[in-house]
Amino acid sequence: MKSLNLLFAFLGGAAVGATLGLLFAPEKGEDTRKRIAEMLEEKGIKLNKSEMDKLIDDITAKIRGKVKHIEDTSDL
């Protein structure tokens, strides 16, 4: 059971790391938002600037919550 928890922690960390890498990459925020908007449009989702800003804020809040939860429950 502990190895399963370790696997979930690893996968969760990888997902959080990938998302944080995208959001905090050395690109300008405007360029990052444009790339995200283009990826969403390819999937058939179109957002205006305020909707995009809200989406980014929601994602950031969720990531921060997950990171805090991992830190709080980590035995390391």
N, CA, C and O atoms as a Maestro MAE file, in Angstrom:
{
 s_m_m2io_version
 :::
 2.0.0
}

f_m_ct {
 s_m_title
 :::
 protein
 m_atom[304] {
  # First column is atom index #
  i_m_mmod_type
  r_m_x_coord
  r_m_y_coord
  r_m_z_coord
  i_m_residue_number
  s_m_chain_name
  s_m_pdb_residue_name
  s_m_pdb_atom_name
  i_m_atomic_number
  :::
  1 25 0.824 -1.200 0.000 1 A "MET " " N  " 7
  2 3 0.000 0.000 0.000 1 A "MET " " CA " 6
  3 2 0.863 1.256 0.000 1 A "MET " " C  " 6
  4 15 0.518 2.255 -0.632 1 A "MET " " O  " 8
  5 25 2.001 1.202 0.721 2 A "LYS " " N  " 7
  6 3 2.881 2.361 0.772 2 A "LYS " " CA " 6
  7 2 3.477 2.666 -0.607 2 A "LYS " " C  " 6
  8 15 3.659 3.830 -0.965 2 A "LYS " " O  " 8
  9 25 3.782 1.608 -1.381 3 A "SER " " N  " 7
  10 3 4.331 1.836 -2.721 3 A "SER " " CA " 6
  11 2 3.292 2.483 -3.630 3 A "SER " " C  " 6
  12 15 3.647 3.265 -4.512 3 A "SER " " O  " 8
  13 25 2.020 2.168 -3.430 4 A "LEU " " N  " 7
  14 3 0.958 2.796 -4.216 4 A "LEU " " CA " 6
  15 2 0.868 4.280 -3.872 4 A "LEU " " C  " 6
  16 15 0.698 5.115 -4.761 4 A "LEU " " O  " 8
  17 25 0.979 4.607 -2.600 5 A "ASN " " N  " 7
  18 3 0.984 6.019 -2.187 5 A "ASN " " CA " 6
  19 2 2.184 6.748 -2.766 5 A "ASN " " C  " 6
  20 15 2.076 7.901 -3.183 5 A "ASN " " O  " 8
  21 25 3.320 6.079 -2.791 6 A "LEU " " N  " 7
  22 3 4.526 6.672 -3.359 6 A "LEU " " CA " 6
  23 2 4.333 6.940 -4.851 6 A "LEU " " C  " 6
  24 15 4.751 7.980 -5.361 6 A "LEU " " O  " 8
  25 25 3.704 6.006 -5.536 7 A "LEU " " N  " 7
  26 3 3.433 6.186 -6.962 7 A "LEU " " CA " 6
  27 2 2.512 7.382 -7.193 7 A "LEU " " C  " 6
  28 15 2.766 8.204 -8.072 7 A "LEU " " O  " 8
  29 25 1.433 7.478 -6.395 8 A "PHE " " N  " 7
  30 3 0.525 8.613 -6.535 8 A "PHE " " CA " 6
  31 2 1.232 9.931 -6.219 8 A "PHE " " C  " 6
  32 15 1.000 10.934 -6.894 8 A "PHE " " O  " 8
  33 25 2.080 9.934 -5.212 9 A "ALA " " N  " 7
  34 3 2.830 11.146 -4.865 9 A "ALA " " CA " 6
  35 2 3.756 11.539 -6.009 9 A "ALA " " C  " 6
  36 15 3.871 12.718 -6.344 9 A "ALA " " O  " 8
  37 25 4.414 10.550 -6.608 10 A "PHE " " N  " 7
  38 3 5.299 10.830 -7.736 10 A "PHE " " CA " 6
  39 2 4.527 11.399 -8.918 10 A "PHE " " C  " 6
  40 15 4.927 12.407 -9.500 10 A "PHE " " O  " 8
  41 25 3.421 10.751 -9.274 11 A "LEU " " N  " 7
  42 3 2.617 11.222 -10.407 11 A "LEU " " CA " 6
  43 2 2.028 12.603 -10.135 11 A "LEU " " C  " 6
  44 15 1.991 13.456 -11.022 11 A "LEU " " O  " 8
  45 25 1.571 12.816 -8.909 12 A "GLY " " N  " 7
  46 3 1.050 14.133 -8.545 12 A "GLY " " CA " 6
  47 2 2.133 15.184 -8.628 12 A "GLY " " C  " 6
  48 15 1.898 16.286 -9.125 12 A "GLY " " O  " 8
  49 25 3.318 14.854 -8.144 13 A "GLY " " N  " 7
  50 3 4.440 15.788 -8.212 13 A "GLY " " CA " 6
  51 2 4.837 16.106 -9.643 13 A "GLY " " C  " 6
  52 15 5.163 17.247 -9.972 13 A "GLY " " O  " 8
  53 25 4.806 15.081 -10.493 14 A "ALA " " N  " 7
  54 3 5.139 15.294 -11.905 14 A "ALA " " CA " 6
  55 2 4.127 16.222 -12.570 14 A "ALA " " C  " 6
  56 15 4.501 17.107 -13.341 14 A "ALA " " O  " 8
  57 25 2.847 16.019 -12.270 15 A "ALA " " N  " 7
  58 3 1.804 16.877 -12.851 15 A "ALA " " CA " 6
  59 2 1.943 18.306 -12.348 15 A "ALA " " C  " 6
  60 15 1.860 19.256 -13.128 15 A "ALA " " O  " 8
  61 25 2.153 18.457 -11.048 16 A "VAL " " N  " 7
  62 3 2.326 19.793 -10.478 16 A "VAL " " CA " 6
  63 2 3.566 20.454 -11.065 16 A "VAL " " C  " 6
  64 15 3.533 21.634 -11.414 16 A "VAL " " O  " 8
  65 25 4.647 19.711 -11.175 17 A "GLY " " N  " 7
  66 3 5.885 20.267 -11.735 17 A "GLY " " CA " 6
  67 2 5.729 20.716 -13.175 17 A "GLY " " C  " 6
  68 15 6.224 21.776 -13.559 17 A "GLY " " O  " 8
  69 25 5.043 19.916 -13.968 18 A "ALA " " N  " 7
  70 3 4.823 20.285 -15.375 18 A "ALA " " CA " 6
  71 2 3.978 21.544 -15.479 18 A "ALA " " C  " 6
  72 15 4.267 22.432 -16.282 18 A "ALA " " O  " 8
  73 25 2.941 21.616 -14.672 19 A "THR " " N  " 7
  74 3 2.067 22.791 -14.700 19 A "THR " " CA " 6
  75 2 2.808 24.025 -14.214 19 A "THR " " C  " 6
  76 15 2.717 25.085 -14.832 19 A "THR " " O  " 8
  77 25 3.534 23.900 -13.120 20 A "LEU " " N  " 7
  78 3 4.301 25.045 -12.612 20 A "LEU " " CA " 6
  79 2 5.367 25.469 -13.613 20 A "LEU " " C  " 6
  80 15 5.619 26.661 -13.792 20 A "LEU " " O  " 8
  81 25 5.987 24.503 -14.260 21 A "GLY " " N  " 7
  82 3 6.980 24.834 -15.274 21 A "GLY " " CA " 6
  83 2 6.392 25.644 -16.404 21 A "GLY " " C  " 6
  84 15 7.025 26.568 -16.915 21 A "GLY " " O  " 8
  85 25 5.190 25.300 -16.792 22 A "LEU " " N  " 7
  86 3 4.516 26.042 -17.856 22 A "LEU " " CA " 6
  87 2 4.143 27.445 -17.388 22 A "LEU " " C  " 6
  88 15 4.337 28.423 -18.110 22 A "LEU " " O  " 8
  89 25 3.602 27.532 -16.165 23 A "LEU " " N  " 7
  90 3 3.126 28.821 -15.672 23 A "LEU " " CA " 6
  91 2 4.258 29.769 -15.279 23 A "LEU " " C  " 6
  92 15 4.126 30.986 -15.411 23 A "LEU " " O  " 8
  93 25 5.359 29.217 -14.800 24 A "PHE " " N  " 7
  94 3 6.440 30.070 -14.314 24 A "PHE " " CA " 6
  95 2 7.680 30.003 -15.186 24 A "PHE " " C  " 6
  96 15 8.778 30.318 -14.727 24 A "PHE " " O  " 8
  97 25 7.521 29.603 -16.418 25 A "ALA " " N  " 7
  98 3 8.627 29.553 -17.364 25 A "ALA " " CA " 6
  99 2 9.151 30.968 -17.605 25 A "ALA " " C  " 6
  100 15 8.452 31.943 -17.332 25 A "ALA " " O  " 8
  101 25 10.362 31.080 -18.108 26 A "PRO " " N  " 7
  102 3 10.935 32.414 -18.302 26 A "PRO " " CA " 6
  103 2 10.296 33.235 -19.424 26 A "PRO " " C  " 6
  104 15 10.783 34.316 -19.755 26 A "PRO " " O  " 8
  105 25 9.231 32.738 -19.998 27 A "GLU " " N  " 7
  106 3 8.506 33.534 -20.995 27 A "GLU " " CA " 6
  107 2 7.694 34.616 -20.294 27 A "GLU " " C  " 6
  108 15 7.393 34.519 -19.104 27 A "GLU " " O  " 8
  109 25 7.351 35.636 -21.050 28 A "LYS " " N  " 7
  110 3 6.447 36.639 -20.505 28 A "LYS " " CA " 6
  111 2 5.081 35.995 -20.298 28 A "LYS " " C  " 6
  112 15 4.689 35.098 -21.044 28 A "LYS " " O  " 8
  113 25 4.369 36.455 -19.291 29 A "GLY " " N  " 7
  114 3 3.049 35.913 -18.990 29 A "GLY " " CA " 6
  115 2 2.105 36.000 -20.174 29 A "GLY " " C  " 6
  116 15 1.294 35.105 -20.408 29 A "GLY " " O  " 8
  117 25 2.222 37.081 -20.909 30 A "GLU " " N  " 7
  118 3 1.361 37.266 -22.088 30 A "GLU " " CA " 6
  119 2 1.607 36.163 -23.111 30 A "GLU " " C  " 6
  120 15 0.664 35.639 -23.704 30 A "GLU " " O  " 8
  121 25 2.885 35.808 -23.318 31 A "ASP " " N  " 7
  122 3 3.214 34.746 -24.274 31 A "ASP " " CA " 6
  123 2 2.711 33.391 -23.787 31 A "ASP " " C  " 6
  124 15 2.209 32.589 -24.575 31 A "ASP " " O  " 8
  125 25 2.848 33.137 -22.479 32 A "THR " " N  " 7
  126 3 2.380 31.879 -21.912 32 A "THR " " CA " 6
  127 2 0.871 31.762 -22.044 32 A "THR " " C  " 6
  128 15 0.357 30.707 -22.417 32 A "THR " " O  " 8
  129 25 0.159 32.840 -21.739 33 A "ARG " " N  " 7
  130 3 -1.300 32.826 -21.877 33 A "ARG " " CA " 6
  131 2 -1.711 32.586 -23.333 33 A "ARG " " C  " 6
  132 15 -2.678 31.876 -23.610 33 A "ARG " " O  " 8
  133 25 -0.964 33.188 -24.248 34 A "LYS " " N  " 7
  134 3 -1.268 33.006 -25.672 34 A "LYS " " CA " 6
  135 2 -1.091 31.539 -26.061 34 A "LYS " " C  " 6
  136 15 -1.914 30.986 -26.791 34 A "LYS " " O  " 8
  137 25 -0.014 30.905 -25.573 35 A "ARG " " N  " 7
  138 3 0.217 29.489 -25.874 35 A "ARG " " CA " 6
  139 2 -0.894 28.621 -25.290 35 A "ARG " " C  " 6
  140 15 -1.368 27.687 -25.937 35 A "ARG " " O  " 8
  141 25 -1.306 28.937 -24.059 36 A "ILE " " N  " 7
  142 3 -2.392 28.171 -23.440 36 A "ILE " " CA " 6
  143 2 -3.674 28.346 -24.244 36 A "ILE " " C  " 6
  144 15 -4.393 27.379 -24.498 36 A "ILE " " O  " 8
  145 25 -3.959 29.588 -24.645 37 A "ALA " " N  " 7
  146 3 -5.164 29.863 -25.431 37 A "ALA " " CA " 6
  147 2 -5.133 29.098 -26.755 37 A "ALA " " C  " 6
  148 15 -6.154 28.563 -27.187 37 A "ALA " " O  " 8
  149 25 -3.963 29.046 -27.398 38 A "GLU " " N  " 7
  150 3 -3.845 28.310 -28.659 38 A "GLU " " CA " 6
  151 2 -4.083 26.823 -28.450 38 A "GLU " " C  " 6
  152 15 -4.747 26.182 -29.264 38 A "GLU " " O  " 8
  153 25 -3.543 26.260 -27.353 39 A "MET " " N  " 7
  154 3 -3.762 24.838 -27.067 39 A "MET " " CA " 6
  155 2 -5.240 24.556 -26.816 39 A "MET " " C  " 6
  156 15 -5.770 23.543 -27.271 39 A "MET " " O  " 8
  157 25 -5.905 25.460 -26.088 40 A "LEU " " N  " 7
  158 3 -7.332 25.274 -25.820 40 A "LEU " " CA " 6
  159 2 -8.154 25.399 -27.097 40 A "LEU " " C  " 6
  160 15 -9.101 24.640 -27.300 40 A "LEU " " O  " 8
  161 25 -7.801 26.350 -27.957 41 A "GLU " " N  " 7
  162 3 -8.526 26.530 -29.216 41 A "GLU " " CA " 6
  163 2 -8.407 25.290 -30.099 41 A "GLU " " C  " 6
  164 15 -9.348 24.934 -30.809 41 A "GLU " " O  " 8
  165 25 -7.239 24.630 -30.053 42 A "GLU " " N  " 7
  166 3 -7.068 23.392 -30.817 42 A "GLU " " CA " 6
  167 2 -8.049 22.328 -30.339 42 A "GLU " " C  " 6
  168 15 -8.460 21.459 -31.107 42 A "GLU " " O  " 8
  169 25 -8.420 22.407 -29.054 43 A "LYS " " N  " 7
  170 3 -9.384 21.457 -28.484 43 A "LYS " " CA " 6
  171 2 -10.824 21.938 -28.650 43 A "LYS " " C  " 6
  172 15 -11.757 21.262 -28.217 43 A "LYS " " O  " 8
  173 25 -11.009 23.103 -29.274 44 A "GLY " " N  " 7
  174 3 -12.350 23.628 -29.500 44 A "GLY " " CA " 6
  175 2 -12.862 24.521 -28.387 44 A "GLY " " C  " 6
  176 15 -14.058 24.805 -28.317 44 A "GLY " " O  " 8
  177 25 -11.962 24.970 -27.510 45 A "ILE " " N  " 7
  178 3 -12.343 25.827 -26.388 45 A "ILE " " CA " 6
  179 2 -11.780 27.220 -26.657 45 A "ILE " " C  " 6
  180 15 -10.577 27.383 -26.858 45 A "ILE " " O  " 8
  181 25 -12.655 28.217 -26.659 46 A "LYS " " N  " 7
  182 3 -12.214 29.585 -26.920 46 A "LYS " " CA " 6
  183 2 -12.534 30.445 -25.702 46 A "LYS " " C  " 6
  184 15 -13.673 30.477 -25.237 46 A "LYS " " O  " 8
  185 25 -11.512 31.144 -25.187 47 A "LEU " " N  " 7
  186 3 -11.673 31.992 -24.012 47 A "LEU " " CA " 6
  187 2 -11.229 33.411 -24.330 47 A "LEU " " C  " 6
  188 15 -10.288 33.623 -25.095 47 A "LEU " " O  " 8
  189 25 -11.920 34.386 -23.731 48 A "ASN " " N  " 7
  190 3 -11.443 35.761 -23.861 48 A "ASN " " CA " 6
  191 2 -10.421 36.020 -22.750 48 A "ASN " " C  " 6
  192 15 -10.157 35.136 -21.934 48 A "ASN " " O  " 8
  193 25 -9.848 37.220 -22.714 49 A "LYS " " N  " 7
  194 3 -8.765 37.524 -21.766 49 A "LYS " " CA " 6
  195 2 -9.202 37.349 -20.323 49 A "LYS " " C  " 6
  196 15 -8.461 36.761 -19.535 49 A "LYS " " O  " 8
  197 25 -10.371 37.835 -19.949 50 A "SER " " N  " 7
  198 3 -10.805 37.729 -18.552 50 A "SER " " CA " 6
  199 2 -11.072 36.266 -18.172 50 A "SER " " C  " 6
  200 15 -10.784 35.856 -17.048 50 A "SER " " O  " 8
  201 25 -11.615 35.488 -19.099 51 A "GLU " " N  " 7
  202 3 -11.831 34.065 -18.825 51 A "GLU " " CA " 6
  203 2 -10.502 33.330 -18.683 51 A "GLU " " C  " 6
  204 15 -10.359 32.442 -17.843 51 A "GLU " " O  " 8
  205 25 -9.532 33.711 -19.513 52 A "MET " " N  " 7
  206 3 -8.207 33.098 -19.433 52 A "MET " " CA " 6
  207 2 -7.549 33.435 -18.096 52 A "MET " " C  " 6
  208 15 -6.967 32.562 -17.451 52 A "MET " " O  " 8
  209 25 -7.639 34.697 -17.680 53 A "ASP " " N  " 7
  210 3 -7.061 35.103 -16.399 53 A "ASP " " CA " 6
  211 2 -7.694 34.335 -15.240 53 A "ASP " " C  " 6
  212 15 -6.998 33.921 -14.313 53 A "ASP " " O  " 8
  213 25 -9.010 34.148 -15.293 54 A "LYS " " N  " 7
  214 3 -9.700 33.397 -14.238 54 A "LYS " " CA " 6
  215 2 -9.255 31.939 -14.246 54 A "LYS " " C  " 6
  216 15 -9.042 31.349 -13.187 54 A "LYS " " O  " 8
  217 25 -9.116 31.358 -15.431 55 A "LEU " " N  " 7
  218 3 -8.650 29.979 -15.535 55 A "LEU " " CA " 6
  219 2 -7.251 29.831 -14.932 55 A "LEU " " C  " 6
  220 15 -6.997 28.892 -14.177 55 A "LEU " " O  " 8
  221 25 -6.357 30.742 -15.257 56 A "ILE " " N  " 7
  222 3 -4.991 30.709 -14.717 56 A "ILE " " CA " 6
  223 2 -5.026 30.832 -13.200 56 A "ILE " " C  " 6
  224 15 -4.323 30.101 -12.502 56 A "ILE " " O  " 8
  225 25 -5.835 31.749 -12.685 57 A "ASP " " N  " 7
  226 3 -5.955 31.917 -11.229 57 A "ASP " " CA " 6
  227 2 -6.487 30.648 -10.569 57 A "ASP " " C  " 6
  228 15 -5.996 30.246 -9.513 57 A "ASP " " O  " 8
  229 25 -7.486 30.015 -11.181 58 A "ASP " " N  " 7
  230 3 -8.054 28.777 -10.643 58 A "ASP " " CA " 6
  231 2 -7.016 27.650 -10.630 58 A "ASP " " C  " 6
  232 15 -6.888 26.925 -9.643 58 A "ASP " " O  " 8
  233 25 -6.291 27.515 -11.719 59 A "ILE " " N  " 7
  234 3 -5.267 26.470 -11.808 59 A "ILE " " CA " 6
  235 2 -4.180 26.707 -10.767 59 A "ILE " " C  " 6
  236 15 -3.750 25.775 -10.088 59 A "ILE " " O  " 8
  237 25 -3.738 27.950 -10.642 60 A "THR " " N  " 7
  238 3 -2.696 28.285 -9.671 60 A "THR " " CA " 6
  239 2 -3.153 27.985 -8.253 60 A "THR " " C  " 6
  240 15 -2.385 27.447 -7.455 60 A "THR " " O  " 8
  241 25 -4.393 28.328 -7.931 61 A "ALA " " N  " 7
  242 3 -4.924 28.057 -6.587 61 A "ALA " " CA " 6
  243 2 -4.992 26.557 -6.317 61 A "ALA " " C  " 6
  244 15 -4.660 26.105 -5.221 61 A "ALA " " O  " 8
  245 25 -5.418 25.790 -7.308 62 A "LYS " " N  " 7
  246 3 -5.498 24.337 -7.133 62 A "LYS " " CA " 6
  247 2 -4.106 23.736 -6.946 62 A "LYS " " C  " 6
  248 15 -3.916 22.854 -6.108 62 A "LYS " " O  " 8
  249 25 -3.145 24.207 -7.716 63 A "ILE " " N  " 7
  250 3 -1.778 23.703 -7.587 63 A "ILE " " CA " 6
  251 2 -1.226 24.034 -6.209 63 A "ILE " " C  " 6
  252 15 -0.620 23.182 -5.559 63 A "ILE " " O  " 8
  253 25 -1.433 25.258 -5.765 64 A "ARG " " N  " 7
  254 3 -0.944 25.642 -4.437 64 A "ARG " " CA " 6
  255 2 -1.589 24.775 -3.355 64 A "ARG " " C  " 6
  256 15 -0.921 24.372 -2.403 64 A "ARG " " O  " 8
  257 25 -2.878 24.489 -3.497 65 A "GLY " " N  " 7
  258 3 -3.568 23.628 -2.537 65 A "GLY " " CA " 6
  259 2 -2.997 22.220 -2.531 65 A "GLY " " C  " 6
  260 15 -2.809 21.626 -1.469 65 A "GLY " " O  " 8
  261 25 -2.717 21.678 -3.728 66 A "LYS " " N  " 7
  262 3 -2.151 20.327 -3.821 66 A "LYS " " CA " 6
  263 2 -0.746 20.293 -3.226 66 A "LYS " " C  " 6
  264 15 -0.402 19.360 -2.500 66 A "LYS " " O  " 8
  265 25 0.061 21.300 -3.528 67 A "VAL " " N  " 7
  266 3 1.418 21.355 -2.986 67 A "VAL " " CA " 6
  267 2 1.365 21.431 -1.468 67 A "VAL " " C  " 6
  268 15 2.120 20.738 -0.786 67 A "VAL " " O  " 8
  269 25 0.488 22.258 -0.937 68 A "LYS " " N  " 7
  270 3 0.347 22.379 0.525 68 A "LYS " " CA " 6
  271 2 -0.074 21.045 1.130 68 A "LYS " " C  " 6
  272 15 0.446 20.635 2.168 68 A "LYS " " O  " 8
  273 25 -1.022 20.370 0.473 69 A "HIS " " N  " 7
  274 3 -1.494 19.071 0.971 69 A "HIS " " CA " 6
  275 2 -0.349 18.054 0.973 69 A "HIS " " C  " 6
  276 15 -0.186 17.302 1.934 69 A "HIS " " O  " 8
  277 25 0.433 18.034 -0.091 70 A "ILE " " N  " 7
  278 3 1.574 17.106 -0.177 70 A "ILE " " CA " 6
  279 2 2.598 17.432 0.909 70 A "ILE " " C  " 6
  280 15 3.131 16.531 1.556 70 A "ILE " " O  " 8
  281 25 2.866 18.715 1.102 71 A "GLU " " N  " 7
  282 3 3.807 19.109 2.152 71 A "GLU " " CA " 6
  283 2 3.292 18.717 3.531 71 A "GLU " " C  " 6
  284 15 4.063 18.258 4.374 71 A "GLU " " O  " 8
  285 25 2.010 18.893 3.764 72 A "ASP " " N  " 7
  286 3 1.421 18.590 5.067 72 A "ASP " " CA " 6
  287 2 1.385 17.090 5.365 72 A "ASP " " C  " 6
  288 15 1.490 16.681 6.521 72 A "ASP " " O  " 8
  289 25 1.235 16.276 4.322 73 A "THR " " N  " 7
  290 3 1.108 14.838 4.529 73 A "THR " " CA " 6
  291 2 2.405 14.080 4.292 73 A "THR " " C  " 6
  292 15 2.456 12.867 4.495 73 A "THR " " O  " 8
  293 25 3.444 14.770 3.868 74 A "SER " " N  " 7
  294 3 4.710 14.118 3.558 74 A "SER " " CA " 6
  295 2 5.431 13.687 4.839 74 A "SER " " C  " 6
  296 15 5.496 14.436 5.813 74 A "SER " " O  " 8
  297 25 5.965 12.477 4.814 75 A "ASP " " N  " 7
  298 3 6.740 11.969 5.924 75 A "ASP " " CA " 6
  299 2 8.221 12.237 5.752 75 A "ASP " " C  " 6
  300 15 9.014 11.871 6.620 75 A "ASP " " O  " 8
  301 25 8.614 12.862 4.661 76 A "LEU " " N  " 7
  302 3 10.025 13.090 4.368 76 A "LEU " " CA " 6
  303 2 10.586 14.231 5.130 76 A "LEU " " C  " 6
  304 15 11.768 14.546 4.988 76 A "LEU " " O  " 8
  :::
 }
 m_bond[303] {
  # First column is bond index #
  i_m_from
  i_m_to
  i_m_order
  :::
  1 1 2 1
  2 2 3 1
  3 3 4 2
  4 3 5 1
  5 5 6 1
  6 6 7 1
  7 7 8 2
  8 7 9 1
  9 9 10 1
  10 10 11 1
  11 11 12 2
  12 11 13 1
  13 13 14 1
  14 14 15 1
  15 15 16 2
  16 15 17 1
  17 17 18 1
  18 18 19 1
  19 19 20 2
  20 19 21 1
  21 21 22 1
  22 22 23 1
  23 23 24 2
  24 23 25 1
  25 25 26 1
  26 26 27 1
  27 27 28 2
  28 27 29 1
  29 29 30 1
  30 30 31 1
  31 31 32 2
  32 31 33 1
  33 33 34 1
  34 34 35 1
  35 35 36 2
  36 35 37 1
  37 37 38 1
  38 38 39 1
  39 39 40 2
  40 39 41 1
  41 41 42 1
  42 42 43 1
  43 43 44 2
  44 43 45 1
  45 45 46 1
  46 46 47 1
  47 47 48 2
  48 47 49 1
  49 49 50 1
  50 50 51 1
  51 51 52 2
  52 51 53 1
  53 53 54 1
  54 54 55 1
  55 55 56 2
  56 55 57 1
  57 57 58 1
  58 58 59 1
  59 59 60 2
  60 59 61 1
  61 61 62 1
  62 62 63 1
  63 63 64 2
  64 63 65 1
  65 65 66 1
  66 66 67 1
  67 67 68 2
  68 67 69 1
  69 69 70 1
  70 70 71 1
  71 71 72 2
  72 71 73 1
  73 73 74 1
  74 74 75 1
  75 75 76 2
  76 75 77 1
  77 77 78 1
  78 78 79 1
  79 79 80 2
  80 79 81 1
  81 81 82 1
  82 82 83 1
  83 83 84 2
  84 83 85 1
  85 85 86 1
  86 86 87 1
  87 87 88 2
  88 87 89 1
  89 89 90 1
  90 90 91 1
  91 91 92 2
  92 91 93 1
  93 93 94 1
  94 94 95 1
  95 95 96 2
  96 95 97 1
  97 97 98 1
  98 98 99 1
  99 99 100 2
  100 99 101 1
  101 101 102 1
  102 102 103 1
  103 103 104 2
  104 103 105 1
  105 105 106 1
  106 106 107 1
  107 107 108 2
  108 107 109 1
  109 109 110 1
  110 110 111 1
  111 111 112 2
  112 111 113 1
  113 113 114 1
  114 114 115 1
  115 115 116 2
  116 115 117 1
  117 117 118 1
  118 118 119 1
  119 119 120 2
  120 119 121 1
  121 121 122 1
  122 122 123 1
  123 123 124 2
  124 123 125 1
  125 125 126 1
  126 126 127 1
  127 127 128 2
  128 127 129 1
  129 129 130 1
  130 130 131 1
  131 131 132 2
  132 131 133 1
  133 133 134 1
  134 134 135 1
  135 135 136 2
  136 135 137 1
  137 137 138 1
  138 138 139 1
  139 139 140 2
  140 139 141 1
  141 141 142 1
  142 142 143 1
  143 143 144 2
  144 143 145 1
  145 145 146 1
  146 146 147 1
  147 147 148 2
  148 147 149 1
  149 149 150 1
  150 150 151 1
  151 151 152 2
  152 151 153 1
  153 153 154 1
  154 154 155 1
  155 155 156 2
  156 155 157 1
  157 157 158 1
  158 158 159 1
  159 159 160 2
  160 159 161 1
  161 161 162 1
  162 162 163 1
  163 163 164 2
  164 163 165 1
  165 165 166 1
  166 166 167 1
  167 167 168 2
  168 167 169 1
  169 169 170 1
  170 170 171 1
  171 171 172 2
  172 171 173 1
  173 173 174 1
  174 174 175 1
  175 175 176 2
  176 175 177 1
  177 177 178 1
  178 178 179 1
  179 179 180 2
  180 179 181 1
  181 181 182 1
  182 182 183 1
  183 183 184 2
  184 183 185 1
  185 185 186 1
  186 186 187 1
  187 187 188 2
  188 187 189 1
  189 189 190 1
  190 190 191 1
  191 191 192 2
  192 191 193 1
  193 193 194 1
  194 194 195 1
  195 195 196 2
  196 195 197 1
  197 197 198 1
  198 198 199 1
  199 199 200 2
  200 199 201 1
  201 201 202 1
  202 202 203 1
  203 203 204 2
  204 203 205 1
  205 205 206 1
  206 206 207 1
  207 207 208 2
  208 207 209 1
  209 209 210 1
  210 210 211 1
  211 211 212 2
  212 211 213 1
  213 213 214 1
  214 214 215 1
  215 215 216 2
  216 215 217 1
  217 217 218 1
  218 218 219 1
  219 219 220 2
  220 219 221 1
  221 221 222 1
  222 222 223 1
  223 223 224 2
  224 223 225 1
  225 225 226 1
  226 226 227 1
  227 227 228 2
  228 227 229 1
  229 229 230 1
  230 230 231 1
  231 231 232 2
  232 231 233 1
  233 233 234 1
  234 234 235 1
  235 235 236 2
  236 235 237 1
  237 237 238 1
  238 238 239 1
  239 239 240 2
  240 239 241 1
  241 241 242 1
  242 242 243 1
  243 243 244 2
  244 243 245 1
  245 245 246 1
  246 246 247 1
  247 247 248 2
  248 247 249 1
  249 249 250 1
  250 250 251 1
  251 251 252 2
  252 251 253 1
  253 253 254 1
  254 254 255 1
  255 255 256 2
  256 255 257 1
  257 257 258 1
  258 258 259 1
  259 259 260 2
  260 259 261 1
  261 261 262 1
  262 262 263 1
  263 263 264 2
  264 263 265 1
  265 265 266 1
  266 266 267 1
  267 267 268 2
  268 267 269 1
  269 269 270 1
  270 270 271 1
  271 271 272 2
  272 271 273 1
  273 273 274 1
  274 274 275 1
  275 275 276 2
  276 275 277 1
  277 277 278 1
  278 278 279 1
  279 279 280 2
  280 279 281 1
  281 281 282 1
  282 282 283 1
  283 283 284 2
  284 283 285 1
  285 285 286 1
  286 286 287 1
  287 287 288 2
  288 287 289 1
  289 289 290 1
  290 290 291 1
  291 291 292 2
  292 291 293 1
  293 293 294 1
  294 294 295 1
  295 295 296 2
  296 295 297 1
  297 297 298 1
  298 298 299 1
  299 299 300 2
  300 299 301 1
  301 301 302 1
  302 302 303 1
  303 303 304 2
  :::
 }
}
